[in-house]
Amino acid sequence: MTTLNKPALYRHFHRIAWLAVALAASVIVFGAFVRLSNAGLSCPDWPTCYGKAAWPEHAQAVAQANAAFPDRPYEADKAWREQVHRMLAGTLGVLVLILALLAARRDRLTLFAIIVSAIFAAVGVTLYLHGERDGSSGLALLAILLPTTGALWLREHAALKMSVLALAVIIFQAMLGMWTVTLLLKPIVVMGHLLGGMTTFGLLAYAALRYNRIGAIDNRYVSLRRAVVFGIVLLACQIALGGWTSANYAALACGTDFPTCLGQWAPPTDFRQGFVLWREIGVNYEGGILDMAARSAIQIAHRIGALVVFCYLGWLSHRLAREGFRFGGIALGVVLVIQVLLGISNVHFGLPLPVATLHNGGAALLLFTLLANFARLQPWRSDAESLP
């Protein structure tokens, strides 16, 4: 392990990065709790909740909320969940902005792009609140493009580039959160929102891992790094399948049967309807609109994906341990087994909220384990030279 001296400002970078990683994980888990407890539309407006910065509490405020949104009566036990989730996500956005500013402080052009991006994002939200949807969307697009370009331009350590890119992702993630409400839980948006959260978490985790711990190894592990990258891609596909399953309310499409589905090895399925990604706008997708055959197809696809990921990551765990990365390999194997058991428990016990929420957290932990192994396999010399 190589220790590098850093200026005082940068000595706090990894601390803020790790705080952001922990908060991103919390947002993912709490977001799963909100979605799985059917509270995703408990605040019918965005970013306020029934016009409030927090949520209505007093009787008069509740009456006003119900009058303003007669199609969505106020539910006190759900509204706070959605708005707290937004508050946590907003706090994470501030942390990511701080990280991006720290990362780009030596590059004036990228620093300027980040500052302008933050201003555009703030003005865009203000315009949205005043009903200027087109102007808001245009500014949001610019707010995403600026840090993305800055991350590509920035000639710094990979951890710093990832921090700037995370800002672009989290702004887009905020837009997905808005669309989740305005498009009434449209499945493609809900799935994208989950993937956006995982991407934000992954970028922050990799930034923290690479900046704080530089692996003192040479460049002999090219094939093993590629194997880990393929594992990350496979896991991302499976997370997307899981998000699609949840967004279409297909988690219990096979009942509580496992490994069979509805008591059969080959139940009636409709993969064509089950995987139509874009459906009409204006439909309320809460509770799902697909028939049982389409939902069964989604559930079976998720199970097949889980089997593929389990076999590959199980093999990768063994290979990592065999090639000298014993702790990383064992950690990957343990988290993998726990995640599979949580998935089976979801079906067997009828999707209990704690287990289903932990299953989402398990996916994030599995991603973190893969990223930790990938960071450890990186040759340190090329990155160490560019550290500030």
C-alpha positions as CSV (number, residue, x, y, z in Angstrom):
1,M,0.0,0.0,0.0
2,T,1.3,3.4,-1.0
3,T,0.7,6.5,1.2
4,L,0.7,9.8,-0.7
5,N,1.1,13.3,0.8
6,K,-1.8,15.6,-0.1
7,P,-2.5,19.3,0.5
8,A,-4.7,20.0,3.5
9,L,-7.8,20.6,1.4
10,Y,-7.4,17.2,-0.3
11,R,-6.8,15.4,3.0
12,H,-10.6,15.8,3.6
13,F,-11.6,14.6,0.2
14,H,-11.7,10.9,1.0
15,R,-13.6,11.6,4.3
16,I,-16.3,13.5,2.4
17,A,-16.3,10.8,-0.3
18,W,-16.9,8.1,2.3
19,L,-19.6,10.1,3.9
20,A,-21.3,10.5,0.5
21,V,-20.9,6.7,-0.1
22,A,-22.7,6.0,3.2
23,L,-25.4,8.5,2.4
24,A,-25.9,7.2,-1.1
25,A,-26.3,3.7,0.3
26,S,-28.9,5.0,2.7
27,V,-30.8,6.8,-0.1
28,I,-30.9,3.5,-2.0
29,V,-32.2,1.5,0.9
30,F,-34.7,4.1,2.0
31,G,-35.9,4.6,-1.6
32,A,-36.6,0.9,-1.7
33,F,-38.5,1.1,1.5
34,V,-40.6,4.0,0.0
35,R,-41.3,2.1,-3.2
36,L,-42.0,-1.2,-1.6
37,S,-44.4,0.3,1.0
38,N,-46.4,1.8,-2.0
39,A,-45.5,5.4,-1.0
40,G,-44.0,6.4,-4.3
41,L,-46.9,8.7,-5.2
42,S,-47.7,9.8,-1.6
43,C,-46.6,13.3,-2.6
44,P,-48.3,14.1,-5.9
45,D,-46.1,17.2,-6.6
46,W,-42.4,17.7,-6.8
47,P,-40.1,18.7,-5.1
48,T,-42.7,19.9,-2.6
49,C,-45.2,17.6,-0.9
50,Y,-48.7,19.0,-1.2
51,G,-47.1,22.4,-1.7
52,K,-45.1,22.1,1.5
53,A,-41.3,22.0,1.9
54,A,-41.8,19.1,4.4
55,W,-45.3,17.7,4.4
56,P,-48.7,18.8,5.8
57,E,-49.1,18.2,9.6
58,H,-51.9,20.3,11.0
59,A,-55.6,19.7,10.3
60,Q,-55.9,22.9,8.2
61,A,-52.9,22.1,6.1
62,V,-54.2,18.6,5.5
63,A,-57.6,19.9,4.5
64,Q,-55.9,22.3,2.0
65,A,-53.8,19.5,0.6
66,N,-56.9,17.3,0.0
67,A,-58.7,20.2,-1.7
68,A,-55.7,20.9,-3.9
69,F,-55.2,17.2,-4.9
70,P,-58.6,15.5,-4.7
71,D,-57.4,12.6,-6.7
72,R,-54.6,11.8,-4.2
73,P,-55.9,12.2,-0.6
74,Y,-53.2,12.9,1.9
75,E,-51.9,9.8,3.8
76,A,-49.8,10.9,6.8
77,D,-48.1,7.5,7.2
78,K,-46.8,7.6,3.6
79,A,-46.1,11.2,2.7
80,W,-43.3,11.6,5.2
81,R,-41.5,8.7,3.7
82,E,-41.4,10.1,0.3
83,Q,-40.4,13.6,1.4
84,V,-37.7,12.3,3.8
85,H,-36.3,10.3,0.9
86,R,-36.2,13.5,-1.2
87,M,-34.4,15.4,1.6
88,L,-31.8,12.7,1.9
89,A,-31.3,12.8,-1.8
90,G,-30.9,16.5,-1.7
91,T,-28.3,16.3,1.0
92,L,-26.4,13.8,-1.0
93,G,-26.5,16.2,-4.0
94,V,-24.9,18.9,-1.9
95,L,-22.1,16.5,-0.8
96,V,-21.5,15.5,-4.4
97,L,-21.3,19.1,-5.4
98,I,-18.7,19.7,-2.7
99,L,-16.7,16.7,-3.9
100,A,-16.9,17.9,-7.5
101,L,-15.6,21.4,-6.5
102,L,-12.7,19.9,-4.6
103,A,-11.9,17.6,-7.4
104,A,-11.8,20.4,-10.0
105,R,-10.2,23.1,-8.0
106,R,-6.9,23.0,-10.0
107,D,-8.7,23.1,-13.3
108,R,-10.4,26.5,-13.8
109,L,-12.5,25.5,-16.8
110,T,-14.0,22.4,-15.1
111,L,-14.5,24.4,-11.9
112,F,-16.4,27.0,-13.8
113,A,-18.5,24.3,-15.5
114,I,-19.4,22.8,-12.2
115,I,-20.4,26.2,-10.7
116,V,-22.6,27.1,-13.7
117,S,-24.1,23.6,-13.6
118,A,-25.1,24.0,-10.0
119,I,-26.7,27.4,-10.8
120,F,-28.6,26.0,-13.8
121,A,-29.9,23.1,-11.7
122,A,-31.1,25.5,-9.0
123,V,-32.8,27.9,-11.4
124,G,-34.3,24.9,-13.3
125,V,-36.0,23.7,-10.1
126,T,-37.3,27.3,-9.5
127,L,-38.7,27.4,-13.0
128,Y,-40.4,24.0,-12.6
129,L,-42.1,25.2,-9.4
130,H,-43.5,28.2,-11.4
131,G,-44.8,25.9,-14.2
132,E,-42.1,26.7,-16.7
133,R,-41.5,23.0,-17.7
134,D,-39.7,23.6,-21.0
135,G,-37.2,26.1,-19.6
136,S,-36.6,23.9,-16.6
137,S,-35.9,20.9,-18.8
138,G,-33.5,22.9,-20.9
139,L,-31.5,24.1,-17.9
140,A,-31.4,20.6,-16.4
141,L,-30.0,19.2,-19.7
142,L,-27.2,21.9,-19.6
143,A,-26.6,21.2,-15.9
144,I,-26.0,17.5,-16.8
145,L,-23.8,18.2,-19.9
146,L,-21.5,20.6,-18.2
147,P,-20.0,18.4,-15.5
148,T,-20.1,15.4,-17.9
149,T,-17.9,17.4,-20.3
150,G,-15.8,18.6,-17.4
151,A,-15.2,15.0,-16.2
152,L,-13.9,14.1,-19.6
153,W,-11.8,17.2,-19.8
154,L,-10.3,16.9,-16.3
155,R,-6.8,15.5,-16.4
156,E,-6.6,14.3,-12.9
157,H,-6.7,11.1,-10.8
158,A,-9.6,8.7,-11.7
159,A,-11.2,9.3,-8.3
160,L,-11.5,13.0,-9.0
161,K,-13.0,12.4,-12.5
162,M,-15.5,10.1,-11.0
163,S,-16.5,12.7,-8.5
164,V,-17.3,15.3,-11.2
165,L,-19.2,12.7,-13.2
166,A,-21.2,11.8,-10.2
167,L,-22.6,15.4,-10.1
168,A,-24.0,14.9,-13.6
169,V,-25.5,11.6,-12.7
170,I,-27.2,12.9,-9.6
171,I,-28.7,15.9,-11.4
172,F,-30.2,13.4,-14.0
173,Q,-31.3,11.3,-11.0
174,A,-33.2,14.2,-9.7
175,M,-35.0,14.5,-13.0
176,L,-35.9,10.8,-12.9
177,G,-37.3,11.4,-9.4
178,M,-39.5,14.2,-10.8
179,W,-40.6,12.0,-13.7
180,T,-41.4,9.2,-11.3
181,V,-44.1,11.4,-9.8
182,T,-45.3,13.3,-12.9
183,L,-45.4,10.1,-15.1
184,L,-47.2,8.2,-12.3
185,L,-44.7,5.4,-11.6
186,K,-44.0,4.7,-15.3
187,P,-42.0,1.4,-15.1
188,I,-39.1,2.5,-17.4
189,V,-38.6,5.7,-15.2
190,V,-38.8,3.7,-12.0
191,M,-36.2,1.3,-13.2
192,G,-34.0,4.1,-14.5
193,H,-34.3,5.8,-11.1
194,L,-33.0,2.7,-9.4
195,L,-30.2,2.4,-11.9
196,G,-29.3,6.0,-11.4
197,G,-29.1,5.6,-7.7
198,M,-26.8,2.6,-8.1
199,T,-24.7,4.4,-10.6
200,T,-24.3,7.4,-8.2
201,F,-23.4,5.0,-5.4
202,G,-20.9,3.1,-7.7
203,L,-19.1,6.3,-8.9
204,L,-18.8,7.6,-5.3
205,A,-17.6,4.2,-4.0
206,Y,-15.0,3.9,-6.7
207,A,-13.8,7.5,-6.1
208,A,-13.4,6.8,-2.3
209,L,-11.8,3.4,-2.9
210,R,-9.3,4.6,-5.5
211,Y,-8.4,7.9,-3.8
212,N,-8.0,6.6,-0.2
213,R,-6.4,3.2,-1.0
214,I,-4.0,2.8,-3.9
215,G,-3.1,-0.8,-4.5
216,A,0.7,-1.3,-4.5
217,I,0.6,-4.0,-7.2
218,D,2.0,-4.1,-10.7
219,N,0.1,-4.5,-13.9
220,R,0.0,-8.3,-14.1
221,Y,-3.7,-8.7,-13.4
222,V,-5.2,-7.5,-16.7
223,S,-7.3,-10.6,-17.3
224,L,-8.6,-10.7,-13.7
225,R,-9.6,-7.0,-14.0
226,R,-11.5,-7.8,-17.1
227,A,-13.3,-10.6,-15.3
228,V,-14.3,-8.3,-12.5
229,V,-15.5,-5.7,-15.1
230,F,-17.7,-8.3,-16.8
231,G,-19.0,-9.2,-13.3
232,I,-20.0,-5.6,-12.8
233,V,-21.8,-5.5,-16.1
234,L,-23.7,-8.7,-15.4
235,L,-24.7,-7.4,-12.0
236,A,-25.9,-4.1,-13.5
237,C,-28.1,-6.1,-15.9
238,Q,-29.5,-8.1,-13.1
239,I,-30.2,-4.9,-11.0
240,A,-32.0,-3.5,-14.0
241,L,-34.1,-6.8,-14.2
242,G,-34.8,-6.4,-10.5
243,G,-35.9,-2.9,-11.0
244,W,-38.2,-3.9,-13.9
245,T,-39.6,-6.6,-11.7
246,S,-40.4,-4.2,-8.9
247,A,-41.7,-1.5,-11.2
248,N,-44.2,-3.9,-12.8
249,Y,-45.2,-5.4,-9.5
250,A,-44.1,-8.8,-10.6
251,A,-42.2,-9.9,-7.5
252,L,-44.9,-12.3,-6.5
253,A,-46.1,-13.2,-10.1
254,C,-45.1,-16.8,-9.3
255,G,-46.8,-16.8,-6.0
256,T,-44.6,-18.1,-3.2
257,D,-43.3,-21.0,-5.3
258,F,-39.6,-21.5,-5.7
259,P,-37.9,-22.8,-7.9
260,T,-41.2,-23.5,-9.7
261,C,-43.6,-20.8,-10.7
262,L,-47.3,-21.1,-9.9
263,G,-46.6,-24.8,-9.2
264,Q,-45.2,-25.4,-12.7
265,W,-41.8,-25.4,-14.3
266,A,-43.2,-23.8,-17.5
267,P,-46.2,-21.6,-16.5
268,P,-48.0,-19.4,-19.1
269,T,-45.8,-16.5,-19.9
270,D,-45.9,-13.5,-22.2
271,F,-42.3,-12.1,-22.6
272,R,-43.3,-9.8,-25.5
273,Q,-45.8,-7.8,-23.3
274,G,-43.6,-8.2,-20.2
275,F,-40.7,-6.4,-21.8
276,V,-42.4,-3.5,-23.6
277,L,-40.2,-0.7,-22.3
278,W,-42.2,2.3,-23.3
279,R,-45.9,2.5,-22.7
280,E,-48.4,5.3,-23.0
281,I,-48.2,8.4,-20.9
282,G,-51.0,9.4,-18.6
283,V,-51.7,5.9,-17.2
284,N,-51.3,5.4,-13.4
285,Y,-49.0,2.5,-13.1
286,E,-49.3,2.1,-9.4
287,G,-50.1,-1.5,-8.7
288,G,-49.1,-2.5,-12.2
289,I,-51.2,-2.9,-15.4
290,L,-49.8,-6.2,-16.9
291,D,-51.6,-9.5,-16.8
292,M,-50.3,-12.5,-14.9
293,A,-48.6,-14.1,-17.9
294,A,-46.5,-10.9,-18.6
295,R,-45.6,-10.6,-14.9
296,S,-44.7,-14.2,-14.7
297,A,-42.3,-13.7,-17.7
298,I,-40.6,-10.9,-15.9
299,Q,-40.2,-12.9,-12.7
300,I,-38.8,-15.9,-14.6
301,A,-36.4,-13.7,-16.4
302,H,-35.2,-12.2,-13.1
303,R,-34.7,-15.7,-11.7
304,I,-32.7,-16.9,-14.8
305,G,-30.6,-13.7,-14.5
306,A,-30.0,-14.4,-10.8
307,L,-28.8,-17.9,-11.7
308,V,-26.3,-16.6,-14.3
309,V,-25.0,-14.0,-12.0
310,F,-24.7,-16.5,-9.1
311,C,-22.7,-18.9,-11.2
312,Y,-20.4,-16.3,-12.7
313,L,-19.7,-14.4,-9.4
314,G,-19.3,-17.6,-7.6
315,W,-16.5,-18.6,-10.1
316,L,-15.0,-15.1,-9.8
317,S,-15.0,-15.3,-6.0
318,H,-13.0,-18.6,-6.3
319,R,-10.6,-17.1,-8.8
320,L,-9.9,-14.0,-6.8
321,A,-9.1,-16.1,-3.7
322,R,-6.9,-18.4,-5.8
323,E,-4.9,-15.6,-7.3
324,G,-3.9,-14.0,-4.0
325,F,-6.9,-11.8,-3.2
326,R,-8.3,-14.0,-0.6
327,F,-10.2,-11.5,1.5
328,G,-11.8,-9.9,-1.6
329,G,-12.8,-13.3,-3.0
330,I,-14.3,-14.5,0.3
331,A,-16.2,-11.2,0.8
332,L,-17.7,-11.4,-2.7
333,G,-18.8,-15.0,-2.1
334,V,-20.4,-14.3,1.3
335,V,-22.3,-11.2,0.0
336,L,-23.4,-13.2,-3.1
337,V,-24.9,-16.1,-1.0
338,I,-26.6,-13.6,1.4
339,Q,-28.2,-11.8,-1.6
340,V,-29.4,-15.0,-3.2
341,L,-31.0,-16.1,0.1
342,L,-32.7,-12.7,0.5
343,G,-34.1,-13.1,-3.0
344,I,-35.5,-16.6,-2.3
345,S,-36.9,-15.4,1.0
346,N,-38.7,-12.6,-0.8
347,V,-40.6,-15.2,-2.7
348,H,-41.0,-17.8,0.0
349,F,-42.3,-15.4,2.6
350,G,-44.5,-13.3,0.3
351,L,-42.3,-10.2,-0.1
352,P,-42.0,-9.0,3.6
353,L,-41.0,-5.3,3.6
354,P,-37.8,-5.7,5.7
355,V,-36.5,-8.6,3.5
356,A,-37.4,-6.8,0.2
357,T,-35.7,-3.6,1.4
358,L,-32.6,-5.5,2.5
359,H,-32.5,-7.2,-1.0
360,N,-32.0,-3.8,-2.5
361,G,-29.3,-3.0,0.0
362,G,-27.7,-6.3,-0.8
363,A,-27.5,-5.4,-4.5
364,A,-25.6,-2.2,-3.5
365,L,-23.3,-4.1,-1.2
366,L,-22.6,-6.7,-4.0
367,L,-21.7,-3.8,-6.3
368,F,-19.5,-2.3,-3.7
369,T,-17.6,-5.6,-3.2
370,L,-17.0,-5.9,-6.9
371,L,-15.8,-2.3,-7.1
372,A,-13.5,-2.8,-4.1
373,N,-11.9,-5.8,-5.9
374,F,-11.6,-3.8,-9.1
375,A,-9.9,-0.9,-7.3
376,R,-7.5,-3.2,-5.5
377,L,-6.5,-4.7,-8.9
378,Q,-5.6,-1.4,-10.4
379,P,-1.9,-0.7,-11.0
380,W,-1.0,2.2,-8.6
381,R,1.9,3.9,-10.5
382,S,-0.1,5.5,-13.4
383,D,-2.7,7.0,-11.0
384,A,-0.2,8.0,-8.2
385,E,1.7,10.3,-10.5
386,S,-1.4,12.5,-11.1
387,L,-2.6,12.7,-7.5
388,P,-2.6,16.3,-6.2
